[in-house]
Amino acid sequence: MEFWERLVLKVGHQEPVVRNAIVALATLHEDYQQRNGKYSQDLINEPSYQQALSLYGKALRQLNERLNEADKTSAKLAFIASILFTCFEVLRRNSMAAIIHYQAGMRELTRQIKTSRQDNASSASSQFSSSITEFRPIPQDELDVLLRVFANYDMQACTYAKPRVEALAISLSALPPPSMTLDQVKTHLNDLLLSVYQLIKSDLSMYRYWKTADVPADWLLRRDQAITTFEAWINAFESFFGTAPVTVRPCEMKALLGLRMEVKVAIISLKTCIDSGPETSFDVFLPEFDDMVTRIEDLADSLALREALPLDDESTPFTMEMGILHPLFFIATKCRNWTVRRRAVSALKRGGREGIWEGPIVALIAERIMEIEEADVVPGDVIPEANRVHSIRKDVDYAGRQVLMEAKRSVDLEEWKVWEVIRESVKF
């Protein structure tokens, strides 16, 4: 919020490059709203869409010209513009270009932060290694604000397809504070989620199919300590929402519940990242899956969200923030309870768009995985381990209205070294 409500507006008022990037994004968003989120090859030739592209190209050219001047403010302008360009590309459903924008901006920003702090004599006693950029839980300057935005976009890419997270040194207290305001809860929730992903999208992920005795002791210790810390924090958050009179704007309800569900899903991932080869390892989390889907269903009912077809009218405003879609997709593909996973798929169709996540589209993938796993199984029976999919890769082809899906399941239920790869095109 610090970025969108203060920093980008202040700089845009002063700098034509950022102002034009804002106008380009706003023009594209206006076009998106007028079309109710609909997408087709014909619609993108409309004058309003082409005007947004023209403004975007102008902002890119101006930024390149400004960077050639190499003045002291050029770097900050480039970081802010990188965030705006990332949003622009996501909104027009060009995820690869969005990733290129934010990754380039984030890597240069972390390099500059490390350099500036190393040059500062007061940072000599920092507890963090100079090889990894420190992420401050409470932003102390504009670079910290920018880093938070980039870190959130990187985490979102990791939930969708990116195999590894950009490394940050995040210091999270082992014990949550005894009392918190709603704004503090939002910040701490975000920090907690970033902390979890620094683990589950690191080298730790390679140990899922290792026996515990073969895993390095330091990774076991880090995992166990992290679970204890993260569970203490999420319990504190649930206590806050269960006892404190919290007033949340309707536009925030979905994102705030989504943050809580994202943390719960991330903790489940953390618990299954070592010596948890079988997909049946996720069956013990059925009560948690059921509770999460119920909460999301209640939210969808309160907001009158309706099921939608892919690339059709959307009932939720566009947002770049993470929310309920990734947790629902995780449940729909990791929970093999016949009722709960179908409820998760139905809720996905009501979820709209959250950054690169599109509920109605990923619902189709979840349905196809469900069909693959449940083939030749009596409805209601336990799905055999040999049927279960372990990992899913997805690439949306909007022009061809299809999802290119690659799923892997094991044909070696002891060593987990031999895999069957299922490649399909799911039409929509």
C-alpha positions as CSV (number, residue, x, y, z in Angstrom):
1,M,0.0,0.0,0.0
2,E,2.9,2.3,0.7
3,F,4.0,1.9,-2.9
4,W,0.6,2.4,-4.6
5,E,-0.8,5.1,-2.3
6,R,2.2,7.3,-1.9
7,L,5.5,6.5,-3.6
8,V,4.3,5.9,-7.2
9,L,2.0,8.9,-7.1
10,K,4.6,11.2,-5.7
11,V,7.2,10.2,-8.3
12,G,4.7,10.2,-11.1
13,H,3.8,13.8,-10.2
14,Q,7.5,14.7,-10.6
15,E,8.7,12.5,-13.4
16,P,7.1,12.2,-16.9
17,V,8.5,8.7,-17.4
18,V,6.6,7.3,-14.4
19,R,3.5,9.4,-15.1
20,N,3.3,8.0,-18.6
21,A,3.7,4.5,-17.3
22,I,0.9,5.1,-14.8
23,V,-1.4,6.5,-17.6
24,A,-0.5,3.5,-19.8
25,L,-1.5,1.0,-17.0
26,A,-4.6,3.0,-16.1
27,T,-5.7,3.1,-19.8
28,L,-5.3,-0.7,-20.1
29,H,-7.2,-1.2,-16.9
30,E,-10.0,1.0,-18.1
31,D,-10.2,-1.0,-21.3
32,Y,-10.2,-4.2,-19.2
33,Q,-13.1,-3.0,-17.1
34,Q,-15.1,-1.9,-20.1
35,R,-14.8,-5.4,-21.5
36,N,-15.6,-7.0,-18.1
37,G,-12.4,-8.9,-18.3
38,K,-13.3,-10.6,-21.6
39,Y,-10.5,-11.6,-23.9
40,S,-10.3,-12.5,-27.6
41,Q,-8.0,-11.9,-30.5
42,D,-10.6,-9.6,-32.0
43,L,-11.0,-7.4,-28.8
44,I,-7.3,-6.6,-28.6
45,N,-7.6,-4.8,-31.9
46,E,-10.0,-2.3,-30.5
47,P,-8.9,1.3,-30.4
48,S,-8.9,1.5,-26.6
49,Y,-6.6,-1.4,-26.3
50,Q,-4.3,-0.2,-29.0
51,Q,-4.2,3.2,-27.3
52,A,-2.9,1.6,-24.1
53,L,-0.2,-0.3,-26.1
54,S,0.9,3.0,-27.7
55,L,1.2,4.7,-24.3
56,Y,3.1,1.7,-23.0
57,G,5.6,1.9,-25.9
58,K,6.0,5.6,-25.3
59,A,6.8,5.0,-21.6
60,L,9.4,2.3,-22.5
61,R,11.1,4.6,-24.9
62,Q,11.2,7.5,-22.4
63,L,12.7,5.2,-19.8
64,N,15.4,4.1,-22.1
65,E,16.3,7.7,-23.0
66,R,16.4,8.6,-19.3
67,L,18.6,5.6,-18.5
68,N,21.1,6.9,-21.1
69,E,21.5,10.1,-19.1
70,A,22.7,8.1,-16.1
71,D,21.7,10.6,-13.4
72,K,21.2,9.7,-9.8
73,T,17.4,9.3,-10.0
74,S,17.4,7.1,-13.1
75,A,17.7,3.9,-11.1
76,K,14.7,4.6,-8.9
77,L,12.6,5.5,-11.9
78,A,13.6,2.2,-13.6
79,F,12.6,0.2,-10.5
80,I,9.2,2.0,-10.3
81,A,8.6,1.7,-14.0
82,S,9.6,-2.0,-13.8
83,I,6.8,-2.6,-11.3
84,L,4.3,-0.7,-13.5
85,F,5.4,-2.5,-16.6
86,T,5.0,-5.9,-14.8
87,C,1.4,-5.0,-13.9
88,F,0.8,-4.0,-17.5
89,E,2.0,-7.3,-18.9
90,V,0.1,-9.3,-16.4
91,L,-3.1,-7.4,-17.1
92,R,-2.7,-8.1,-20.8
93,R,-2.0,-11.8,-20.1
94,N,1.7,-11.8,-21.1
95,S,3.2,-13.5,-18.1
96,M,6.6,-14.2,-19.6
97,A,7.2,-10.5,-20.3
98,A,6.0,-9.6,-16.8
99,I,8.5,-12.0,-15.3
100,I,11.3,-10.5,-17.3
101,H,10.4,-7.0,-16.1
102,Y,10.2,-7.8,-12.4
103,Q,13.2,-10.2,-12.3
104,A,15.5,-7.6,-14.0
105,G,14.2,-4.9,-11.6
106,M,14.5,-7.0,-8.5
107,R,18.0,-8.3,-9.2
108,E,19.3,-4.9,-9.8
109,L,17.5,-3.5,-6.8
110,T,19.0,-6.1,-4.5
111,R,22.4,-5.5,-5.9
112,Q,22.1,-1.7,-5.2
113,I,20.7,-2.4,-1.7
114,K,23.6,-4.6,-0.8
115,T,26.1,-2.1,-2.2
116,S,24.6,0.8,-0.3
117,R,24.5,-1.0,3.0
118,Q,28.0,-2.4,2.7
119,D,29.2,1.2,2.1
120,N,27.4,2.3,5.2
121,A,29.6,2.0,8.2
122,S,26.7,1.3,10.5
123,S,25.9,-1.9,8.6
124,A,29.3,-3.5,9.5
125,S,27.8,-5.3,12.4
126,S,24.8,-6.7,10.4
127,Q,24.0,-10.2,11.3
128,F,23.1,-11.1,7.7
129,S,25.6,-12.4,5.2
130,S,26.6,-9.9,2.6
131,S,25.9,-12.5,-0.1
132,I,22.1,-12.2,0.5
133,T,20.1,-9.0,0.6
134,E,18.4,-8.2,3.9
135,F,14.7,-7.9,3.8
136,R,13.6,-5.5,6.5
137,P,10.2,-6.4,8.1
138,I,9.5,-2.7,8.6
139,P,10.5,-0.6,5.5
140,Q,13.0,2.1,6.4
141,D,13.3,3.8,3.1
142,E,12.0,3.8,-0.5
143,L,14.3,1.0,-1.5
144,D,12.7,-1.2,1.2
145,V,9.2,-0.4,-0.1
146,L,10.2,-1.3,-3.7
147,L,11.8,-4.5,-2.5
148,R,8.6,-5.6,-0.8
149,V,6.7,-5.2,-4.0
150,F,9.2,-7.1,-6.0
151,A,9.4,-9.9,-3.4
152,N,5.6,-10.3,-3.5
153,Y,5.6,-10.6,-7.3
154,D,8.5,-13.2,-7.1
155,M,6.5,-15.2,-4.6
156,Q,3.5,-15.2,-6.8
157,A,5.6,-16.5,-9.7
158,C,6.8,-19.2,-7.5
159,T,3.3,-20.3,-6.6
160,Y,2.5,-20.6,-10.3
161,A,5.6,-22.0,-12.0
162,K,8.9,-20.5,-10.9
163,P,11.0,-23.3,-9.3
164,R,13.2,-21.1,-7.0
165,V,12.7,-17.9,-5.1
166,E,15.0,-14.9,-5.3
167,A,17.0,-15.3,-2.0
168,L,16.4,-12.7,0.7
169,A,17.5,-12.7,4.3
170,I,14.2,-12.3,6.3
171,S,14.4,-12.0,10.1
172,L,11.1,-13.2,11.7
173,S,10.7,-13.2,15.5
174,A,10.2,-16.6,17.0
175,L,7.2,-15.2,19.0
176,P,4.5,-13.0,17.6
177,P,3.7,-9.8,19.6
178,P,1.0,-10.0,22.3
179,S,-1.2,-7.5,20.5
180,M,-1.5,-6.2,16.9
181,T,-3.4,-3.7,14.9
182,L,-5.1,-4.7,11.6
183,D,-2.4,-2.9,9.6
184,Q,0.3,-4.8,11.6
185,V,-1.4,-8.1,10.9
186,K,-1.4,-7.4,7.2
187,T,2.3,-6.6,7.2
188,H,3.2,-9.6,9.5
189,L,1.1,-12.0,7.3
190,N,3.0,-10.9,4.3
191,D,6.4,-11.2,6.0
192,L,5.4,-14.7,7.3
193,L,4.5,-15.8,3.8
194,L,7.7,-14.5,2.3
195,S,9.6,-16.3,5.0
196,V,7.9,-19.6,4.3
197,Y,8.7,-19.4,0.6
198,Q,12.3,-18.6,1.3
199,L,12.4,-22.2,2.6
200,I,10.0,-24.2,0.4
201,K,11.4,-22.7,-2.8
202,S,15.0,-23.3,-1.8
203,D,17.3,-26.3,-1.7
204,L,15.0,-27.8,0.9
205,S,12.6,-28.8,-1.8
206,M,15.1,-31.4,-3.1
207,Y,14.6,-33.6,0.0
208,R,11.0,-34.6,-0.4
209,Y,12.0,-38.0,-1.7
210,W,14.9,-38.6,0.6
211,K,14.8,-40.6,3.8
212,T,15.0,-38.5,6.9
213,A,18.3,-40.2,7.9
214,D,19.9,-39.1,4.7
215,V,18.9,-35.4,5.0
216,P,21.6,-33.0,6.3
217,A,20.9,-32.3,10.0
218,D,21.0,-28.5,9.5
219,W,18.1,-28.7,7.0
220,L,16.1,-30.9,9.4
221,L,16.7,-28.4,12.2
222,R,15.8,-25.4,10.0
223,R,12.6,-27.1,8.8
224,D,11.5,-28.1,12.3
225,Q,12.3,-24.7,13.8
226,A,10.5,-22.9,11.0
227,I,7.3,-25.0,11.4
228,T,7.2,-24.2,15.2
229,T,7.7,-20.5,14.5
230,F,5.3,-20.2,11.6
231,E,2.5,-22.1,13.4
232,A,2.9,-19.8,16.4
233,W,2.4,-16.8,14.1
234,I,-0.6,-18.3,12.2
235,N,-2.3,-19.2,15.5
236,A,-1.8,-15.6,16.7
237,F,-3.4,-14.3,13.5
238,E,-6.4,-16.7,13.8
239,S,-6.8,-15.5,17.4
240,F,-6.7,-11.9,16.3
241,F,-9.5,-12.5,13.7
242,G,-11.5,-14.6,16.1
243,T,-11.5,-12.2,19.0
244,A,-10.8,-8.7,17.8
245,P,-13.6,-6.6,16.3
246,V,-12.1,-6.3,12.8
247,T,-13.6,-4.0,10.1
248,V,-12.4,-4.7,6.7
249,R,-13.4,-3.1,3.4
250,P,-15.1,-5.5,0.9
251,C,-12.2,-4.9,-1.5
252,E,-9.8,-6.2,1.1
253,M,-11.7,-9.2,2.4
254,K,-10.6,-11.5,-0.4
255,A,-7.0,-10.6,-0.3
256,L,-6.8,-10.8,3.5
257,L,-8.5,-14.2,3.7
258,G,-6.3,-15.3,0.8
259,L,-3.1,-14.3,2.7
260,R,-4.2,-16.5,5.7
261,M,-5.0,-19.4,3.4
262,E,-1.7,-19.0,1.5
263,V,0.2,-19.2,4.8
264,K,-1.7,-22.4,5.8
265,V,-1.0,-24.0,2.4
266,A,2.7,-23.0,2.6
267,I,3.0,-24.6,6.1
268,I,1.5,-27.8,4.7
269,S,4.1,-27.7,1.9
270,L,6.8,-27.2,4.5
271,K,5.6,-30.2,6.5
272,T,5.8,-32.4,3.5
273,C,9.1,-31.3,2.1
274,I,11.2,-34.0,3.7
275,D,10.7,-37.8,3.5
276,S,7.2,-37.4,2.1
277,G,7.4,-39.2,-1.2
278,P,3.8,-40.6,-1.4
279,E,1.1,-38.2,-2.3
280,T,-0.9,-40.0,0.4
281,S,1.2,-37.8,2.8
282,F,-1.3,-35.0,2.1
283,D,-4.3,-37.1,3.2
284,V,-3.8,-36.3,6.9
285,F,-4.5,-32.6,6.1
286,L,-8.1,-33.2,5.1
287,P,-9.6,-31.3,8.1
288,E,-7.4,-28.3,7.1
289,F,-8.4,-28.5,3.5
290,D,-12.1,-28.8,4.4
291,D,-11.9,-25.8,6.7
292,M,-10.1,-23.6,4.1
293,V,-12.6,-24.4,1.4
294,T,-15.5,-23.7,3.8
295,R,-14.0,-20.3,4.7
296,I,-13.5,-19.4,1.0
297,E,-17.0,-20.5,0.1
298,D,-18.5,-18.3,2.8
299,L,-16.4,-15.4,1.5
300,A,-17.6,-16.0,-2.1
301,D,-21.2,-16.1,-0.9
302,S,-20.9,-12.9,1.1
303,L,-19.4,-11.1,-2.0
304,A,-21.9,-12.7,-4.3
305,L,-19.1,-14.1,-6.5
306,R,-20.5,-16.3,-9.4
307,E,-18.9,-19.1,-11.4
308,A,-17.4,-17.9,-14.7
309,L,-16.1,-19.5,-17.9
310,P,-12.5,-18.9,-19.0
311,L,-11.9,-15.4,-20.5
312,D,-15.6,-14.5,-20.0
313,D,-17.3,-11.8,-17.8
314,E,-15.6,-11.5,-14.4
315,S,-17.4,-10.6,-11.2
316,T,-14.2,-9.7,-9.3
317,P,-12.0,-6.6,-9.8
318,F,-8.6,-7.3,-11.2
319,T,-5.8,-7.3,-8.6
320,M,-2.1,-8.0,-8.6
321,E,-2.2,-9.4,-5.1
322,M,-2.2,-13.1,-4.2
323,G,-5.5,-14.3,-2.7
324,I,-7.6,-17.4,-2.7
325,L,-6.8,-19.0,-6.1
326,H,-3.5,-20.7,-5.4
327,P,-4.7,-22.2,-2.1
328,L,-7.8,-23.5,-3.9
329,F,-5.7,-25.0,-6.7
330,F,-3.4,-26.6,-4.2
331,I,-6.4,-28.2,-2.5
332,A,-8.0,-29.3,-5.7
333,T,-4.9,-31.1,-6.8
334,K,-3.5,-32.4,-3.4
335,C,-6.8,-33.3,-1.6
336,R,-8.2,-36.5,-2.9
337,N,-11.4,-36.4,-0.9
338,W,-14.1,-36.7,-3.6
339,T,-16.3,-34.0,-2.1
340,V,-13.8,-31.4,-0.9
341,R,-11.7,-31.3,-4.1
342,R,-14.9,-30.7,-6.2
343,R,-15.9,-27.9,-3.9
344,A,-12.4,-26.4,-4.4
345,V,-12.8,-26.6,-8.2
346,S,-16.2,-24.9,-8.0
347,A,-14.8,-22.1,-5.8
348,L,-11.9,-21.7,-8.3
349,K,-14.5,-20.9,-11.0
350,R,-15.8,-18.1,-8.7
351,G,-12.4,-16.6,-7.9
352,G,-11.7,-14.3,-10.9
353,R,-8.2,-13.1,-11.5
354,E,-5.3,-12.6,-9.1
355,G,-2.2,-11.5,-10.9
356,I,-1.1,-14.4,-13.2
357,W,-3.7,-16.7,-11.6
358,E,-7.0,-17.1,-13.4
359,G,-9.6,-19.1,-11.5
360,P,-11.8,-20.4,-14.3
361,I,-8.7,-21.5,-16.3
362,V,-6.8,-23.3,-13.5
363,A,-10.2,-24.9,-12.5
364,L,-10.1,-26.7,-15.9
365,I,-6.6,-28.1,-15.1
366,A,-7.7,-29.2,-11.7
367,E,-10.7,-31.0,-13.2
368,R,-8.5,-32.8,-15.7
369,I,-6.1,-33.9,-13.0
370,M,-9.1,-35.2,-11.1
371,E,-10.3,-37.2,-14.1
372,I,-6.8,-38.7,-14.6
373,E,-6.5,-39.7,-10.9
374,E,-10.0,-41.0,-10.5
375,A,-10.0,-43.2,-13.7
376,D,-11.3,-46.7,-13.0
377,V,-11.8,-45.8,-9.3
378,V,-15.2,-46.4,-7.7
379,P,-16.6,-43.0,-6.7
380,G,-15.8,-42.3,-3.0
381,D,-13.0,-44.9,-2.8
382,V,-9.5,-44.0,-1.8
383,I,-7.5,-43.1,-4.9
384,P,-4.4,-45.4,-5.2
385,E,-1.0,-43.9,-4.9
386,A,-0.1,-45.1,-8.4
387,N,-2.9,-42.9,-9.8
388,R,-1.9,-39.7,-8.1
389,V,-0.1,-36.9,-9.8
390,H,2.9,-35.4,-8.0
391,S,3.7,-32.3,-9.9
392,I,1.9,-30.1,-12.6
393,R,3.4,-27.7,-15.0
394,K,1.0,-25.4,-17.0
395,D,1.4,-22.9,-19.8
396,V,-1.6,-20.9,-20.9
397,D,-1.9,-20.3,-24.7
398,Y,-4.5,-17.5,-24.8
399,A,-4.5,-17.2,-28.6
400,G,-5.1,-20.9,-29.0
401,R,-7.5,-21.0,-26.0
402,Q,-5.7,-23.9,-24.4
403,V,-3.5,-24.9,-21.5
404,L,-0.4,-27.0,-22.2
405,M,-0.2,-29.2,-19.2
406,E,2.5,-31.6,-18.1
407,A,1.9,-33.8,-15.1
408,K,4.2,-36.4,-13.5
409,R,3.3,-39.5,-11.5
410,S,5.5,-42.2,-10.1
411,V,5.9,-45.7,-11.4
412,D,8.5,-46.4,-8.7
413,L,6.7,-46.2,-5.3
414,E,9.8,-47.1,-3.3
415,E,12.7,-45.1,-4.6
416,W,10.7,-42.3,-6.4
417,K,13.2,-42.3,-9.3
418,V,11.1,-43.4,-12.3
419,W,8.3,-41.2,-13.5
420,E,5.5,-41.2,-16.1
421,V,5.0,-37.9,-17.8
422,I,1.5,-37.0,-19.0
423,R,1.4,-34.2,-21.6
424,E,-2.0,-32.8,-22.7
425,S,-3.6,-29.8,-24.2
426,V,-6.7,-28.7,-22.2
427,K,-9.0,-26.6,-24.4
428,F,-11.2,-23.8,-23.1
